[in-house]
């Protein structure tokens, strides 16, 4: 009766491990945890084969089930070491020669061991003989080792030691919030070594293989350790929104703001992040984007816009959202980064249409009104401001003589000269057909007259050549200055500058005239016609 209970218990362990392995395999995203899934599935094959071996009634049946059992046993070193490397963030990369040799060597030893076992009757390299003992209704097989058995055992022990060292080093180097997870996994990887030592020393009951017991506990501990990093908990919850082919960047974070998973698009954005980003703090990976780190650190949901620092003009909208668990609590966070470069360019184009003159590509009157509103707003500080009203002399005759296309070229050239000869804080506006305006905050009347004379002189040197014709350009400029601040109407300066411009036209053109109080402010019809 005891023998049947042992067989049933081992079979149940095998089925539990099979279920765990299939679950991990199905719920892993982009192959994540595939090596650990392979390790668990190998353990399930080992346990199920061992249960059948114990239950077999003949030597031939025992040998069939031993061969089945060894399908799982020989793959332990291969899957175990690769799973440990993956777990600690030093994942096997087959584009690196050293990793290819390591993985290929372990797999070759495993497959060669299986081949020698299956053909052992021909050469007795794996085991020299088998001793079969029946105890309490169970068939206990003792292997008398052959040469290759010792080779495989040695490679398996070396692989186990490498696993312990890999996890141990990562545990030692891990930050405080990850150490409990590594401690659990260290316990899990130590169990096989301790249990096999007890088996080798003959401390197990009836000389039975303790693998089913220690594998179940080891894997349960490892699964719990992985769950503490939420690799098996968060990823299934968010899997429905994670599509590797999506152009948007998706990053999944645990509650410590460590990256749990991400899609391939992140690599295209952060080409210099190096290695696997999983397990790293968001603040390390996004160190160049403090606004993203701040948004995530505040724990609130929202979005920010970031301009890439890679020499391009790309802009991303970063949105942070919480992932709710089954009980409604925040199980994790994820951020989605959407490329909005084209959207921003379109928005800028629309702004340009609203605030820039299409012909000369300088500010229009809408921009002027906005600037003047700022100068006279409640937050403005009162300061002297100059307005220069500039009008091209005899422009109508240019259009009549050479056509409107030459007139357009003259306007563009004049705008270019004006723009290159004013300060960065000044605003150049196309005020009307051939009229331009310069709004110069913080400038006195004396400085305004100097600026106006410099502009007039530069334009007096401008000759526009087109279709064999040369058009000489002169301008008349009216200058007005006054204190602009809260409660002061900047439009008054524009009207004063216009009056001064009228005086410049009436006085003979191609000159600068300041506005003086007492000048006639009524623009006469004949003066306007003279323009």
C-alpha positions, 0 to 999 in steps of 0.5 A, spaced: 500 500 500 505 504 501 508 503 494 502 505 491 501 511 495 509 513 493 507 512 486 501 516 486 504 522 489 510 522 484 505 522 479 501 528 482 508 531 482 509 530 475 502 533 473 503 539 477 510 540 474 507 539 467 501 544 469 506 549 471 511 549 465 505 549 460 502 555 464 509 559 464 510 557 457 503 560 454 504 566 459 511 568 457 511 574 452 516 574 446 519 567 449 521 570 456 522 565 461 522 559 456 528 556 459 525 556 465 519 553 462 523 548 459 526 546 466 520 545 469 517 541 463 524 537 464 522 536 471 515 533 470 518 528 464 523 526 470 517 525 475 512 522 470 517 517 468 520 515 475 513 514 477 512 509 471 519 506 473 517 504 480 510 501 478 513 497 472 513 490 473 518 487 469 525 489 467 524 490 460 518 495 462 523 498 467 528 500 462 523 503 457 521 508 463 528 509 465 529 512 458 523 516 458 525 519 465 532 520 462 529 525 457 528 530 462 534 528 466 539 530 461 536 537 459 537 539 466 544 542 465 542 545 459 535 549 461 537 550 468 543 554 467 540 558 461 534 559 466 539 562 471 542 567 466 535 569 463 533 570 470 539 574 473 539 579 466 545 576 463 540 572 458 544 568 453 544 571 446 546 567 440 549 573 436 555 572 441 560 567 440 561 565 447 554 564 448 553 560 442 558 555 444 556 555 452 549 553 450 551 549 444 556 545 448 550 544 454 545 541 449 550 537 445 552 533 452 545 532 453 543 529 447 549 525 446 548 522 453 541 521 451 543 517 445 548 513 449 543 511 454 538 509 448 544 505 445 547 502 452 547 495 450 551 496 444 557 499 448 555 500 456 558 507 456 553 510 460 552 504 465 556 498 466 550 494 469 543 495 473 541 492 479 534 492 480 531 491 487 524 490 489 522 494 496 515 495 498 512 494 492 517 499 488 522 497 483 528 501 485 534 501 480 541 502 482 546 504 476 553 501 476 556 507 472 560 507 466 565 512 463 560 517 460 555 517 466 561 520 470 562 525 465 555 527 465 554 527 472 561 532 472 558 536 467 551 536 471 554 538 477 559 544 474 552 546 471 549 546 478 555 550 481 555 555 475 547 556 477 548 557 484 554 562 483 550 566 477 544 567 482 549 568 488 553 574 485 546 577 482 544 576 489 550 580 492 549 585 487 542 586 487 539 593 490 535 592 497 528 591 494 530 585 489 534 582 495 528 578 498 527 575 491 534 573 489 534 570 496 528 565 495 531 563 488 538 562 491 534 557 496 530 554 490 537 553 486 540 550 492 535 544 493 537 540 488 545 540 490 543 538 497 538 533 495 543 530 490 548 530 495 543 526 500 542 521 494 549 520 493 551 519 500 545 513 501 541 518 506 535 517 502 530 511 504 531 505 500 536 509 495 530 512 492 531 518 487 529 524 491 528 528 485 521 529 485 520 531 492 526 537 491 524 539 484 517 540 486 519 544 492 525 548 488 520 550 482 515 552 487 520 556 490 522 559 484 515 560 481 514 564 488 520 568 487 519 570 479 512 572 482 515 577 487 518 580 481 511 580 478 514 576 471 508 571 471 503 576 474 503 582 471 505 580 464 498 576 463 494 582 465 497 587 460 498 582 454 492 584 451 495 591 450 502 588 448 503 587 441 510 587 439 509 589 432 506 596 434 510 602 433 508 605 439 513 604 445 510 600 451 514 599 457 511 595 463 513 597 470 512 594 477 511 597 483 518 599 485 518 602 478 523 597 475 522 595 468 518 588 468 517 588 460 517 592 454 516 591 446 521 591 441 520 599 439 523 601 445 530 598 442 529 603 436 528 609 441 534 607 446 539 604 442 544 606 447 541 603 453 545 596 453 543 589 454 536 587 457 533 593 460 528 588 464 530 589 472 533 596 471 530 602 474 526 606 470 530 612 472 536 609 469 534 607 463 530 614 462 536 618 465 535 623 459 528 624 460 527 627 467 520 629 465 518 621 464 521 619 470 518 625 475 511 623 472 512 615 474 515 617 480 509 621 482 505 615 482 499 619 478 497 617 471 498 622 466 502 624 460 508 629 458 511 630 451 518 629 450 523 631 444 528 626 443 535 627 444 538 623 438 539 629 434 532 628 430 526 633 431 522 627 433 517 628 439 513 623 443 507 623 448 508 619 454 502 616 457 502 613 464 497 608 466 496 603 472 494 596 471 489 594 476 489 587 479 483 582 481 482 586 487 482 593 484 489 595 487 495 597 483 499 591 480 503 595 476 504 601 471 505 601 464 507 607 459 506 608 452 510 612 448 507 615 441 510 618 436 507 625 435 512 628 430 507 629 424 502 631 429 506 637 432 509 639 425 502 639 422 500 643 428 506 648 427 504 649 420 497 651 422 500 656 427 504 659 421 498 660 417 495 663 423 501 668 425 505 668 419 505 672 413 505 667 407 509 671 402 514 674 406 514 668 412 514 674 417 509 675 423 502 678 421 498 683 424 495 677 428 502 676 431 502 684 432 496 684 436 498 678 441 505 682 442 502 688 444 497 685 448 502 682 452 506 689 453 500 692 456 497 686 460 497 686 467 503 682 468 507 687 464 513 691 467 512 699 464 518 700 459 520 705 453 517 701 447 519 704 440 514 702 433 517 703 426 512 704 421 516 702 414 513 703 407 516 702 400 516 708 396 513 708 390 511 701 390 505 702 386 509 704 380 513 697 381 507 693 380 505 697 374 512 697 370 514 690 372 508 686 374 506 683 381 511 677 381 516 682 381 513 686 386 512 680 390 520 679 390 521 686 392 517 685 398 521 678 400 527 682 399 525 688 403 523 683 409 529 679 409 534 685 410 529 688 415 529 681 419 537 681 419 538 688 421 533 688 428 534 685 435 532 678 436 527 681 441 524 685 436 518 683 432 518 684 424 511 685 422 508 685 415 503 691 416 499 692 410 501 691 402 507 694 402 508 696 409 512 693 415 512 695 422 518 693 427 515 693 435 522 694 439 520 693 446 525 696 451 528 701 446 528 709 447 526 714 441 534 716 440 535 708 439 529 707 435 531 713 430 538 710 430 535 703 428 530 706 423 536 710 419 540 704 419 534 700 416 533 706 411 540 706 409 541 698 408 535 698 404 537 704 400 543 700 397 538 694 395 537 693 388 532 687 386 534 684 379 529 681 375 528 679 368 533 684 366 530 689 370 533 692 376 529 695 381 532 700 386 528 700 393 527 706 398 523 706 404 520 712 408 520 710 416 516 713 422 518 712 429 514 713 435 516 711 442 513 711 449 512 708 456 508 701 455 505 697 461 499 696 464 493 700 462 497 703 456 494 702 449 500 700 445 496 701 439 497 709 440 504 708 438 502 705 432 498 711 430 503 715 432 508 712 428 503 712 422 503 719 423 510 720 423 510 716 416 506 720 413 510 726 415 516 722 412 512 721 405 510 729 405 517 731 406 520 727 400 520 720 402 527 716 403 527 719 410 526 717 417 521 722 421 520 721 429 513 723 432 513 729 435 507 731 440 503 737 436 504 734 429 497 733 425 494 726 427 489 727 421 492 723 415 490 727 409 488 723 403 493 727 398 498 724 403 496 717 403 496 718 395 503 720 395 505 713 398 
